[in-house]
Every structure is written in structure tokens, then in C-alpha cells.
Amino acid sequence: MMHLIFTKKWFRAALIRAVRTIAQTAIATIGTSVVMSDVNWVAVASASLLAGILSILTSLAGLPEVKDE
């Protein structure tokens, strides 16, 4: 299993997951504001970046799309 981590395929899959997670977190965080002028952009960026980092770290446990061939 360890030989599947840090391959080109793994990096691509992990990056795609992280970008999706960042976008979902940003949308959810922005959605908590009543109007766009109330959006705390620092909080949105911070939460989104943290979610992306956590996604990469979670990917270390394995990605189903990166299988032993």
C-alpha cells in the first residue's frame, strides 16, 4: 500500500480531492452570511485552507481511485 502513496496518480487524485474540499468549505462558509457584505473573507480563506490540508492528510490513508494494478 505504501508504494501507492506519492506517485503521480496519487498526487493528482489527492489534489483533486483537496480542491473540491476547499471549494465546498468556501461555499458553506460563505453561505452562513446573510448578505455578501457580511462575509468574513479571512475566516473563509482560513477554514478552506485548513480543510484542504486535512484532505491531503486524510489522503495519506489511501485513495480508492488509486488502486494496485
CHARMM internal coordinates of N, CA and C (Angstrom, degrees):
IC EDIT
DIST 1 N 1 CA 1.4538
DIST 1 CA 1 C 1.5351
ANGL 1 N 1 CA 1 C 111.50
DIST 1 C 2 N 1.3242
ANGL 1 CA 1 C 2 N 116.97
DIHE 1 N 1 CA 1 C 2 N -39.09
DIST 2 N 2 CA 1.4552
ANGL 1 C 2 N 2 CA 119.87
DIHE 1 CA 1 C 2 N 2 CA -177.60
DIST 2 CA 2 C 1.5287
ANGL 2 N 2 CA 2 C 112.74
DIHE 1 C 2 N 2 CA 2 C -62.61
DIST 2 C 3 N 1.3316
ANGL 2 CA 2 C 3 N 116.35
DIHE 2 N 2 CA 2 C 3 N -28.04
DIST 3 N 3 CA 1.4636
ANGL 2 C 3 N 3 CA 118.12
DIHE 2 CA 2 C 3 N 3 CA -179.40
DIST 3 CA 3 C 1.5238
ANGL 3 N 3 CA 3 C 112.23
DIHE 2 C 3 N 3 CA 3 C -71.81
DIST 3 C 4 N 1.3442
ANGL 3 CA 3 C 4 N 118.03
DIHE 3 N 3 CA 3 C 4 N -10.20
DIST 4 N 4 CA 1.4652
ANGL 3 C 4 N 4 CA 121.46
DIHE 3 CA 3 C 4 N 4 CA 178.26
DIST 4 CA 4 C 1.5279
ANGL 4 N 4 CA 4 C 112.34
DIHE 3 C 4 N 4 CA 4 C -88.02
DIST 4 C 5 N 1.3359
ANGL 4 CA 4 C 5 N 116.20
DIHE 4 N 4 CA 4 C 5 N -14.65
DIST 5 N 5 CA 1.4578
ANGL 4 C 5 N 5 CA 120.34
DIHE 4 CA 4 C 5 N 5 CA 179.76
DIST 5 CA 5 C 1.5225
ANGL 5 N 5 CA 5 C 108.80
DIHE 4 C 5 N 5 CA 5 C -85.45
DIST 5 C 6 N 1.3133
ANGL 5 CA 5 C 6 N 115.41
DIHE 5 N 5 CA 5 C 6 N 143.42
DIST 6 N 6 CA 1.4627
ANGL 5 C 6 N 6 CA 124.33
DIHE 5 CA 5 C 6 N 6 CA 178.31
DIST 6 CA 6 C 1.5213
ANGL 6 N 6 CA 6 C 113.42
DIHE 5 C 6 N 6 CA 6 C 69.74
DIST 6 C 7 N 1.3195
ANGL 6 CA 6 C 7 N 117.08
DIHE 6 N 6 CA 6 C 7 N 23.24
DIST 7 N 7 CA 1.4520
ANGL 6 C 7 N 7 CA 120.53
DIHE 6 CA 6 C 7 N 7 CA 170.28
DIST 7 CA 7 C 1.5257
ANGL 7 N 7 CA 7 C 107.56
DIHE 6 C 7 N 7 CA 7 C -89.96
DIST 7 C 8 N 1.3046
ANGL 7 CA 7 C 8 N 116.73
DIHE 7 N 7 CA 7 C 8 N 168.69
DIST 8 N 8 CA 1.4613
ANGL 7 C 8 N 8 CA 120.69
DIHE 7 CA 7 C 8 N 8 CA 179.06
DIST 8 CA 8 C 1.5328
ANGL 8 N 8 CA 8 C 110.64
DIHE 7 C 8 N 8 CA 8 C -60.30
DIST 8 C 9 N 1.3309
ANGL 8 CA 8 C 9 N 115.68
DIHE 8 N 8 CA 8 C 9 N -41.29
DIST 9 N 9 CA 1.4706
ANGL 8 C 9 N 9 CA 120.57
DIHE 8 CA 8 C 9 N 9 CA 179.64
DIST 9 CA 9 C 1.5285
ANGL 9 N 9 CA 9 C 110.53
DIHE 8 C 9 N 9 CA 9 C -64.14
DIST 9 C 10 N 1.3387
ANGL 9 CA 9 C 10 N 117.05
DIHE 9 N 9 CA 9 C 10 N -40.62
DIST 10 N 10 CA 1.4607
ANGL 9 C 10 N 10 CA 121.37
DIHE 9 CA 9 C 10 N 10 CA -179.97
DIST 10 CA 10 C 1.5239
ANGL 10 N 10 CA 10 C 110.31
DIHE 9 C 10 N 10 CA 10 C -65.19
DIST 10 C 11 N 1.3423
ANGL 10 CA 10 C 11 N 117.55
DIHE 10 N 10 CA 10 C 11 N -47.04
DIST 11 N 11 CA 1.4607
ANGL 10 C 11 N 11 CA 121.05
DIHE 10 CA 10 C 11 N 11 CA 179.94
DIST 11 CA 11 C 1.5191
ANGL 11 N 11 CA 11 C 111.32
DIHE 10 C 11 N 11 CA 11 C -58.97
DIST 11 C 12 N 1.3236
ANGL 11 CA 11 C 12 N 116.29
DIHE 11 N 11 CA 11 C 12 N -42.03
DIST 12 N 12 CA 1.4715
ANGL 11 C 12 N 12 CA 120.13
DIHE 11 CA 11 C 12 N 12 CA 179.29
DIST 12 CA 12 C 1.5210
ANGL 12 N 12 CA 12 C 110.79
DIHE 11 C 12 N 12 CA 12 C -63.13
DIST 12 C 13 N 1.3215
ANGL 12 CA 12 C 13 N 117.25
DIHE 12 N 12 CA 12 C 13 N -47.96
DIST 13 N 13 CA 1.4667
ANGL 12 C 13 N 13 CA 121.37
DIHE 12 CA 12 C 13 N 13 CA -179.34
DIST 13 CA 13 C 1.5290
ANGL 13 N 13 CA 13 C 111.06
DIHE 12 C 13 N 13 CA 13 C -64.66
DIST 13 C 14 N 1.3226
ANGL 13 CA 13 C 14 N 117.20
DIHE 13 N 13 CA 13 C 14 N -42.19
DIST 14 N 14 CA 1.4661
ANGL 13 C 14 N 14 CA 121.04
DIHE 13 CA 13 C 14 N 14 CA -179.86
DIST 14 CA 14 C 1.5269
ANGL 14 N 14 CA 14 C 110.70
DIHE 13 C 14 N 14 CA 14 C -65.99
DIST 14 C 15 N 1.3205
ANGL 14 CA 14 C 15 N 117.32
DIHE 14 N 14 CA 14 C 15 N -39.84
DIST 15 N 15 CA 1.4595
ANGL 14 C 15 N 15 CA 121.20
DIHE 14 CA 14 C 15 N 15 CA 178.97
DIST 15 CA 15 C 1.5245
ANGL 15 N 15 CA 15 C 111.24
DIHE 14 C 15 N 15 CA 15 C -65.60
DIST 15 C 16 N 1.3135
ANGL 15 CA 15 C 16 N 117.25
DIHE 15 N 15 CA 15 C 16 N -42.79
DIST 16 N 16 CA 1.4658
ANGL 15 C 16 N 16 CA 120.85
DIHE 15 CA 15 C 16 N 16 CA 178.15
DIST 16 CA 16 C 1.5209
ANGL 16 N 16 CA 16 C 110.00
DIHE 15 C 16 N 16 CA 16 C -60.38
DIST 16 C 17 N 1.3423
ANGL 16 CA 16 C 17 N 116.83
DIHE 16 N 16 CA 16 C 17 N -45.58
DIST 17 N 17 CA 1.4634
ANGL 16 C 17 N 17 CA 120.50
DIHE 16 CA 16 C 17 N 17 CA 178.37
DIST 17 CA 17 C 1.5230
ANGL 17 N 17 CA 17 C 111.26
DIHE 16 C 17 N 17 CA 17 C -62.26
DIST 17 C 18 N 1.3106
ANGL 17 CA 17 C 18 N 117.35
DIHE 17 N 17 CA 17 C 18 N -42.24
DIST 18 N 18 CA 1.4647
ANGL 17 C 18 N 18 CA 120.87
DIHE 17 CA 17 C 18 N 18 CA -178.68
DIST 18 CA 18 C 1.5285
ANGL 18 N 18 CA 18 C 111.50
DIHE 17 C 18 N 18 CA 18 C -64.96
DIST 18 C 19 N 1.3227
ANGL 18 CA 18 C 19 N 117.05
DIHE 18 N 18 CA 18 C 19 N -42.83
DIST 19 N 19 CA 1.4712
ANGL 18 C 19 N 19 CA 120.70
DIHE 18 CA 18 C 19 N 19 CA 179.22
DIST 19 CA 19 C 1.5259
ANGL 19 N 19 CA 19 C 110.40
DIHE 18 C 19 N 19 CA 19 C -63.73
DIST 19 C 20 N 1.3124
ANGL 19 CA 19 C 20 N 117.39
DIHE 19 N 19 CA 19 C 20 N -41.67
DIST 20 N 20 CA 1.4712
ANGL 19 C 20 N 20 CA 120.55
DIHE 19 CA 19 C 20 N 20 CA 177.32
DIST 20 CA 20 C 1.5190
ANGL 20 N 20 CA 20 C 110.76
DIHE 19 C 20 N 20 CA 20 C -63.17
DIST 20 C 21 N 1.3174
ANGL 20 CA 20 C 21 N 116.70
DIHE 20 N 20 CA 20 C 21 N -42.35
DIST 21 N 21 CA 1.4638
ANGL 20 C 21 N 21 CA 121.07
DIHE 20 CA 20 C 21 N 21 CA 179.56
DIST 21 CA 21 C 1.5226
ANGL 21 N 21 CA 21 C 110.96
DIHE 20 C 21 N 21 CA 21 C -64.33
DIST 21 C 22 N 1.3214
ANGL 21 CA 21 C 22 N 116.77
DIHE 21 N 21 CA 21 C 22 N -42.05
DIST 22 N 22 CA 1.4733
ANGL 21 C 22 N 22 CA 121.16
DIHE 21 CA 21 C 22 N 22 CA 177.95
DIST 22 CA 22 C 1.5256
ANGL 22 N 22 CA 22 C 110.29
DIHE 21 C 22 N 22 CA 22 C -60.78
DIST 22 C 23 N 1.3281
ANGL 22 CA 22 C 23 N 116.73
DIHE 22 N 22 CA 22 C 23 N -45.71
DIST 23 N 23 CA 1.4665
ANGL 22 C 23 N 23 CA 120.67
DIHE 22 CA 22 C 23 N 23 CA -179.66
DIST 23 CA 23 C 1.5259
ANGL 23 N 23 CA 23 C 111.48
DIHE 22 C 23 N 23 CA 23 C -64.08
DIST 23 C 24 N 1.3213
ANGL 23 CA 23 C 24 N 117.31
DIHE 23 N 23 CA 23 C 24 N -43.03
DIST 24 N 24 CA 1.4622
ANGL 23 C 24 N 24 CA 120.90
DIHE 23 CA 23 C 24 N 24 CA 179.40
DIST 24 CA 24 C 1.5226
ANGL 24 N 24 CA 24 C 111.22
DIHE 23 C 24 N 24 CA 24 C -63.59
DIST 24 C 25 N 1.3186
ANGL 24 CA 24 C 25 N 116.47
DIHE 24 N 24 CA 24 C 25 N -40.85
DIST 25 N 25 CA 1.4576
ANGL 24 C 25 N 25 CA 120.37
DIHE 24 CA 24 C 25 N 25 CA 179.60
DIST 25 CA 25 C 1.5213
ANGL 25 N 25 CA 25 C 111.13
DIHE 24 C 25 N 25 CA 25 C -66.73
DIST 25 C 26 N 1.3237
ANGL 25 CA 25 C 26 N 116.38
DIHE 25 N 25 CA 25 C 26 N -41.89
DIST 26 N 26 CA 1.4668
ANGL 25 C 26 N 26 CA 120.20
DIHE 25 CA 25 C 26 N 26 CA 178.74
DIST 26 CA 26 C 1.5253
ANGL 26 N 26 CA 26 C 110.65
DIHE 25 C 26 N 26 CA 26 C -62.71
DIST 26 C 27 N 1.3138
ANGL 26 CA 26 C 27 N 116.97
DIHE 26 N 26 CA 26 C 27 N -44.67
DIST 27 N 27 CA 1.4675
ANGL 26 C 27 N 27 CA 120.70
DIHE 26 CA 26 C 27 N 27 CA 179.61
DIST 27 CA 27 C 1.5239
ANGL 27 N 27 CA 27 C 110.80
DIHE 26 C 27 N 27 CA 27 C -62.65
DIST 27 C 28 N 1.3260
ANGL 27 CA 27 C 28 N 116.92
DIHE 27 N 27 CA 27 C 28 N -43.56
DIST 28 N 28 CA 1.4656
ANGL 27 C 28 N 28 CA 120.61
DIHE 27 CA 27 C 28 N 28 CA -179.99
DIST 28 CA 28 C 1.5288
ANGL 28 N 28 CA 28 C 111.40
DIHE 27 C 28 N 28 CA 28 C -65.98
DIST 28 C 29 N 1.3204
ANGL 28 CA 28 C 29 N 116.81
DIHE 28 N 28 CA 28 C 29 N -39.98
DIST 29 N 29 CA 1.4607
ANGL 28 C 29 N 29 CA 120.49
DIHE 28 CA 28 C 29 N 29 CA -179.09
DIST 29 CA 29 C 1.5240
ANGL 29 N 29 CA 29 C 110.92
DIHE 28 C 29 N 29 CA 29 C -69.81
DIST 29 C 30 N 1.3088
ANGL 29 CA 29 C 30 N 117.27
DIHE 29 N 29 CA 29 C 30 N -41.80
DIST 30 N 30 CA 1.4677
ANGL 29 C 30 N 30 CA 121.25
DIHE 29 CA 29 C 30 N 30 CA 177.41
DIST 30 CA 30 C 1.5293
ANGL 30 N 30 CA 30 C 109.66
DIHE 29 C 30 N 30 CA 30 C -64.94
DIST 30 C 31 N 1.3304
ANGL 30 CA 30 C 31 N 116.26
DIHE 30 N 30 CA 30 C 31 N -36.69
DIST 31 N 31 CA 1.4655
ANGL 30 C 31 N 31 CA 120.97
DIHE 30 CA 30 C 31 N 31 CA -178.16
DIST 31 CA 31 C 1.5119
ANGL 31 N 31 CA 31 C 114.26
DIHE 30 C 31 N 31 CA 31 C -66.06
DIST 31 C 32 N 1.3240
ANGL 31 CA 31 C 32 N 118.23
DIHE 31 N 31 CA 31 C 32 N -15.00
DIST 32 N 32 CA 1.4630
ANGL 31 C 32 N 32 CA 120.21
DIHE 31 CA 31 C 32 N 32 CA 178.79
DIST 32 CA 32 C 1.5217
ANGL 32 N 32 CA 32 C 112.55
DIHE 31 C 32 N 32 CA 32 C -78.93
DIST 32 C 33 N 1.3332
ANGL 32 CA 32 C 33 N 117.81
DIHE 32 N 32 CA 32 C 33 N -12.26
DIST 33 N 33 CA 1.4663
ANGL 32 C 33 N 33 CA 121.54
DIHE 32 CA 32 C 33 N 33 CA 179.07
DIST 33 CA 33 C 1.5175
ANGL 33 N 33 CA 33 C 110.04
DIHE 32 C 33 N 33 CA 33 C -86.04
DIST 33 C 34 N 1.3060
ANGL 33 CA 33 C 34 N 114.95
DIHE 33 N 33 CA 33 C 34 N 146.83
DIST 34 N 34 CA 1.4604
ANGL 33 C 34 N 34 CA 119.86
DIHE 33 CA 33 C 34 N 34 CA 179.90
DIST 34 CA 34 C 1.5242
ANGL 34 N 34 CA 34 C 110.66
DIHE 33 C 34 N 34 CA 34 C -73.14
DIST 34 C 35 N 1.3239
ANGL 34 CA 34 C 35 N 116.61
DIHE 34 N 34 CA 34 C 35 N -43.92
DIST 35 N 35 CA 1.4636
ANGL 34 C 35 N 35 CA 121.63
DIHE 34 CA 34 C 35 N 35 CA 177.63
DIST 35 CA 35 C 1.5302
ANGL 35 N 35 CA 35 C 108.66
DIHE 34 C 35 N 35 CA 35 C -132.75
DIST 35 C 36 N 1.3156
ANGL 35 CA 35 C 36 N 116.59
DIHE 35 N 35 CA 35 C 36 N 158.60
DIST 36 N 36 CA 1.4656
ANGL 35 C 36 N 36 CA 121.16
DIHE 35 CA 35 C 36 N 36 CA -176.73
DIST 36 CA 36 C 1.5284
ANGL 36 N 36 CA 36 C 112.44
DIHE 35 C 36 N 36 CA 36 C -59.93
DIST 36 C 37 N 1.3125
ANGL 36 CA 36 C 37 N 118.23
DIHE 36 N 36 CA 36 C 37 N -28.85
DIST 37 N 37 CA 1.4633
ANGL 36 C 37 N 37 CA 119.85
DIHE 36 CA 36 C 37 N 37 CA -179.65
DIST 37 CA 37 C 1.5278
ANGL 37 N 37 CA 37 C 111.93
DIHE 36 C 37 N 37 CA 37 C -72.44
DIST 37 C 38 N 1.3356
ANGL 37 CA 37 C 38 N 116.99
DIHE 37 N 37 CA 37 C 38 N -14.42
DIST 38 N 38 CA 1.4658
ANGL 37 C 38 N 38 CA 121.26
DIHE 37 CA 37 C 38 N 38 CA 178.60
DIST 38 CA 38 C 1.5220
ANGL 38 N 38 CA 38 C 113.07
DIHE 37 C 38 N 38 CA 38 C -90.99
DIST 38 C 39 N 1.3148
ANGL 38 CA 38 C 39 N 117.44
DIHE 38 N 38 CA 38 C 39 N -1.91
DIST 39 N 39 CA 1.4658
ANGL 38 C 39 N 39 CA 120.75
DIHE 38 CA 38 C 39 N 39 CA -176.68
DIST 39 CA 39 C 1.5262
ANGL 39 N 39 CA 39 C 109.51
DIHE 38 C 39 N 39 CA 39 C -68.65
DIST 39 C 40 N 1.3147
ANGL 39 CA 39 C 40 N 116.13
DIHE 39 N 39 CA 39 C 40 N 128.21
DIST 40 N 40 CA 1.4651
ANGL 39 C 40 N 40 CA 121.85
DIHE 39 CA 39 C 40 N 40 CA 174.39
DIST 40 CA 40 C 1.5280
ANGL 40 N 40 CA 40 C 106.23
DIHE 39 C 40 N 40 CA 40 C -90.11
DIST 40 C 41 N 1.3344
ANGL 40 CA 40 C 41 N 116.11
DIHE 40 N 40 CA 40 C 41 N 95.32
DIST 41 N 41 CA 1.4604
ANGL 40 C 41 N 41 CA 121.15
DIHE 40 CA 40 C 41 N 41 CA -172.79
DIST 41 CA 41 C 1.5233
ANGL 41 N 41 CA 41 C 112.74
DIHE 40 C 41 N 41 CA 41 C -66.51
DIST 41 C 42 N 1.3158
ANGL 41 CA 41 C 42 N 117.10
DIHE 41 N 41 CA 41 C 42 N -29.16
DIST 42 N 42 CA 1.4682
ANGL 41 C 42 N 42 CA 120.07
DIHE 41 CA 41 C 42 N 42 CA 176.76
DIST 42 CA 42 C 1.5295
ANGL 42 N 42 CA 42 C 109.54
DIHE 41 C 42 N 42 CA 42 C -66.12
DIST 42 C 43 N 1.3297
ANGL 42 CA 42 C 43 N 116.31
DIHE 42 N 42 CA 42 C 43 N -42.53
DIST 43 N 43 CA 1.4611
ANGL 42 C 43 N 43 CA 120.71
DIHE 42 CA 42 C 43 N 43 CA 178.54
DIST 43 CA 43 C 1.5311
ANGL 43 N 43 CA 43 C 110.80
DIHE 42 C 43 N 43 CA 43 C -66.01
DIST 43 C 44 N 1.3185
ANGL 43 CA 43 C 44 N 117.04
DIHE 43 N 43 CA 43 C 44 N -39.28
DIST 44 N 44 CA 1.4702
ANGL 43 C 44 N 44 CA 121.00
DIHE 43 CA 43 C 44 N 44 CA 177.89
DIST 44 CA 44 C 1.5283
ANGL 44 N 44 CA 44 C 109.95
DIHE 43 C 44 N 44 CA 44 C -61.70
DIST 44 C 45 N 1.3166
ANGL 44 CA 44 C 45 N 116.55
DIHE 44 N 44 CA 44 C 45 N -48.81
DIST 45 N 45 CA 1.4674
ANGL 44 C 45 N 45 CA 120.67
DIHE 44 CA 44 C 45 N 45 CA -179.13
DIST 45 CA 45 C 1.5239
ANGL 45 N 45 CA 45 C 110.98
DIHE 44 C 45 N 45 CA 45 C -64.18
DIST 45 C 46 N 1.3123
ANGL 45 CA 45 C 46 N 116.76
DIHE 45 N 45 CA 45 C 46 N -42.81
DIST 46 N 46 CA 1.4567
ANGL 45 C 46 N 46 CA 121.31
DIHE 45 CA 45 C 46 N 46 CA -178.65
DIST 46 CA 46 C 1.5276
ANGL 46 N 46 CA 46 C 111.56
DIHE 45 C 46 N 46 CA 46 C -64.04
DIST 46 C 47 N 1.3162
ANGL 46 CA 46 C 47 N 116.65
DIHE 46 N 46 CA 46 C 47 N -48.92
DIST 47 N 47 CA 1.4681
ANGL 46 C 47 N 47 CA 120.96
DIHE 46 CA 46 C 47 N 47 CA -179.66
DIST 47 CA 47 C 1.5235
ANGL 47 N 47 CA 47 C 110.86
DIHE 46 C 47 N 47 CA 47 C -64.47
DIST 47 C 48 N 1.3186
ANGL 47 CA 47 C 48 N 116.95
DIHE 47 N 47 CA 47 C 48 N -40.06
DIST 48 N 48 CA 1.4648
ANGL 47 C 48 N 48 CA 121.14
DIHE 47 CA 47 C 48 N 48 CA -179.26
DIST 48 CA 48 C 1.5238
ANGL 48 N 48 CA 48 C 111.62
DIHE 47 C 48 N 48 CA 48 C -66.90
DIST 48 C 49 N 1.3259
ANGL 48 CA 48 C 49 N 116.74
DIHE 48 N 48 CA 48 C 49 N -42.49
DIST 49 N 49 CA 1.4671
ANGL 48 C 49 N 49 CA 120.70
DIHE 48 CA 48 C 49 N 49 CA 178.45
DIST 49 CA 49 C 1.5278
ANGL 49 N 49 CA 49 C 110.80
DIHE 48 C 49 N 49 CA 49 C -64.55
DIST 49 C 50 N 1.3164
ANGL 49 CA 49 C 50 N 116.63
DIHE 49 N 49 CA 49 C 50 N -43.39
DIST 50 N 50 CA 1.4598
ANGL 49 C 50 N 50 CA 120.33
DIHE 49 CA 49 C 50 N 50 CA 177.71
DIST 50 CA 50 C 1.5258
ANGL 50 N 50 CA 50 C 111.01
DIHE 49 C 50 N 50 CA 50 C -61.63
DIST 50 C 51 N 1.3190
ANGL 50 CA 50 C 51 N 116.92
DIHE 50 N 50 CA 50 C 51 N -42.07
DIST 51 N 51 CA 1.4697
ANGL 50 C 51 N 51 CA 120.47
DIHE 50 CA 50 C 51 N 51 CA 178.40
DIST 51 CA 51 C 1.5307
ANGL 51 N 51 CA 51 C 110.80
DIHE 50 C 51 N 51 CA 51 C -62.11
DIST 51 C 52 N 1.3300
ANGL 51 CA 51 C 52 N 116.91
DIHE 51 N 51 CA 51 C 52 N -39.57
DIST 52 N 52 CA 1.4640
ANGL 51 C 52 N 52 CA 120.44
DIHE 51 CA 51 C 52 N 52 CA 178.04
DIST 52 CA 52 C 1.5233
ANGL 52 N 52 CA 52 C 111.93
DIHE 51 C 52 N 52 CA 52 C -64.77
DIST 52 C 53 N 1.3207
ANGL 52 CA 52 C 53 N 116.74
DIHE 52 N 52 CA 52 C 53 N -41.51
DIST 53 N 53 CA 1.4710
ANGL 52 C 53 N 53 CA 120.81
DIHE 52 CA 52 C 53 N 53 CA 178.04
DIST 53 CA 53 C 1.5228
ANGL 53 N 53 CA 53 C 110.03
DIHE 52 C 53 N 53 CA 53 C -64.28
DIST 53 C 54 N 1.3169
ANGL 53 CA 53 C 54 N 116.80
DIHE 53 N 53 CA 53 C 54 N -44.67
DIST 54 N 54 CA 1.4645
ANGL 53 C 54 N 54 CA 120.58
DIHE 53 CA 53 C 54 N 54 CA 178.49
DIST 54 CA 54 C 1.5250
ANGL 54 N 54 CA 54 C 111.33
DIHE 53 C 54 N 54 CA 54 C -63.13
DIST 54 C 55 N 1.3086
ANGL 54 CA 54 C 55 N 117.34
DIHE 54 N 54 CA 54 C 55 N -35.19
DIST 55 N 55 CA 1.4608
ANGL 54 C 55 N 55 CA 120.88
DIHE 54 CA 54 C 55 N 55 CA 177.38
DIST 55 CA 55 C 1.5255
ANGL 55 N 55 CA 55 C 110.92
DIHE 54 C 55 N 55 CA 55 C -63.47
DIST 55 C 56 N 1.3234
ANGL 55 CA 55 C 56 N 116.63
DIHE 55 N 55 CA 55 C 56 N -44.60
DIST 56 N 56 CA 1.4761
ANGL 55 C 56 N 56 CA 120.40
DIHE 55 CA 55 C 56 N 56 CA 178.11
DIST 56 CA 56 C 1.5225
ANGL 56 N 56 CA 56 C 110.13
DIHE 55 C 56 N 56 CA 56 C -62.25
DIST 56 C 57 N 1.3263
ANGL 56 CA 56 C 57 N 116.89
DIHE 56 N 56 CA 56 C 57 N -44.99
DIST 57 N 57 CA 1.4620
ANGL 56 C 57 N 57 CA 120.36
DIHE 56 CA 56 C 57 N 57 CA 179.88
DIST 57 CA 57 C 1.5350
ANGL 57 N 57 CA 57 C 111.22
DIHE 56 C 57 N 57 CA 57 C -63.27
DIST 57 C 58 N 1.3150
ANGL 57 CA 57 C 58 N 117.03
DIHE 57 N 57 CA 57 C 58 N -38.93
DIST 58 N 58 CA 1.4641
ANGL 57 C 58 N 58 CA 120.63
DIHE 57 CA 57 C 58 N 58 CA 177.32
DIST 58 CA 58 C 1.5215
ANGL 58 N 58 CA 58 C 110.61
DIHE 57 C 58 N 58 CA 58 C -65.44
DIST 58 C 59 N 1.3155
ANGL 58 CA 58 C 59 N 117.17
DIHE 58 N 58 CA 58 C 59 N -33.92
DIST 59 N 59 CA 1.4589
ANGL 58 C 59 N 59 CA 121.27
DIHE 58 CA 58 C 59 N 59 CA 179.47
DIST 59 CA 59 C 1.5249
ANGL 59 N 59 CA 59 C 112.30
DIHE 58 C 59 N 59 CA 59 C -65.07
DIST 59 C 60 N 1.3240
ANGL 59 CA 59 C 60 N 116.87
DIHE 59 N 59 CA 59 C 60 N -21.02
DIST 60 N 60 CA 1.4582
ANGL 59 C 60 N 60 CA 120.15
DIHE 59 CA 59 C 60 N 60 CA 176.94
DIST 60 CA 60 C 1.5275
ANGL 60 N 60 CA 60 C 111.49
DIHE 59 C 60 N 60 CA 60 C -62.04
DIST 60 C 61 N 1.3196
ANGL 60 CA 60 C 61 N 116.96
DIHE 60 N 60 CA 60 C 61 N -26.26
DIST 61 N 61 CA 1.4606
ANGL 60 C 61 N 61 CA 121.11
DIHE 60 CA 60 C 61 N 61 CA 178.76
DIST 61 CA 61 C 1.5280
ANGL 61 N 61 CA 61 C 111.56
DIHE 60 C 61 N 61 CA 61 C -73.25
DIST 61 C 62 N 1.3070
ANGL 61 CA 61 C 62 N 116.32
DIHE 61 N 61 CA 61 C 62 N -15.01
DIST 62 N 62 CA 1.4643
ANGL 61 C 62 N 62 CA 120.45
DIHE 61 CA 61 C 62 N 62 CA 178.03
DIST 62 CA 62 C 1.5175
ANGL 62 N 62 CA 62 C 111.24
DIHE 61 C 62 N 62 CA 62 C 129.15
DIST 62 C 63 N 1.3005
ANGL 62 CA 62 C 63 N 114.49
DIHE 62 N 62 CA 62 C 63 N 151.01
DIST 63 N 63 CA 1.4578
ANGL 62 C 63 N 63 CA 121.47
DIHE 62 CA 62 C 63 N 63 CA 178.46
DIST 63 CA 63 C 1.5324
ANGL 63 N 63 CA 63 C 108.01
DIHE 62 C 63 N 63 CA 63 C -124.60
DIST 63 C 64 N 1.3229
ANGL 63 CA 63 C 64 N 117.62
DIHE 63 N 63 CA 63 C 64 N 127.84
DIST 64 N 64 CA 1.4546
ANGL 63 C 64 N 64 CA 119.18
DIHE 63 CA 63 C 64 N 64 CA -178.64
DIST 64 CA 64 C 1.5274
ANGL 64 N 64 CA 64 C 113.22
DIHE 63 C 64 N 64 CA 64 C -62.58
DIST 64 C 65 N 1.3301
ANGL 64 CA 64 C 65 N 117.72
DIHE 64 N 64 CA 64 C 65 N -26.63
DIST 65 N 65 CA 1.4663
ANGL 64 C 65 N 65 CA 119.65
DIHE 64 CA 64 C 65 N 65 CA -179.40
DIST 65 CA 65 C 1.5287
ANGL 65 N 65 CA 65 C 112.34
DIHE 64 C 65 N 65 CA 65 C -78.28
DIST 65 C 66 N 1.3296
ANGL 65 CA 65 C 66 N 117.97
DIHE 65 N 65 CA 65 C 66 N -9.28
DIST 66 N 66 CA 1.4577
ANGL 65 C 66 N 66 CA 122.18
DIHE 65 CA 65 C 66 N 66 CA 177.55
DIST 66 CA 66 C 1.5345
ANGL 66 N 66 CA 66 C 106.67
DIHE 65 C 66 N 66 CA 66 C -110.15
DIST 66 C 67 N 1.3081
ANGL 66 CA 66 C 67 N 115.30
DIHE 66 N 66 CA 66 C 67 N 91.78
DIST 67 N 67 CA 1.4563
ANGL 66 C 67 N 67 CA 120.87
DIHE 66 CA 66 C 67 N 67 CA -175.60
DIST 67 CA 67 C 1.5166
ANGL 67 N 67 CA 67 C 110.41
DIHE 66 C 67 N 67 CA 67 C -108.37
DIST 67 C 68 N 1.3181
ANGL 67 CA 67 C 68 N 114.80
DIHE 67 N 67 CA 67 C 68 N 155.71
DIST 68 N 68 CA 1.4589
ANGL 67 C 68 N 68 CA 121.12
DIHE 67 CA 67 C 68 N 68 CA 175.43
DIST 68 CA 68 C 1.5236
ANGL 68 N 68 CA 68 C 108.17
DIHE 67 C 68 N 68 CA 68 C -67.67
DIST 68 C 69 N 1.3099
ANGL 68 CA 68 C 69 N 116.37
DIHE 68 N 68 CA 68 C 69 N 126.68
DIST 69 N 69 CA 1.4707
ANGL 68 C 69 N 69 CA 119.59
DIHE 68 CA 68 C 69 N 69 CA -176.82
DIST 69 CA 69 C 1.5018
ANGL 69 N 69 CA 69 C 112.20
DIHE 68 C 69 N 69 CA 69 C -104.65
END
COOR INIT
IC SEED 1 N 1 CA 1 C
IC BUILD
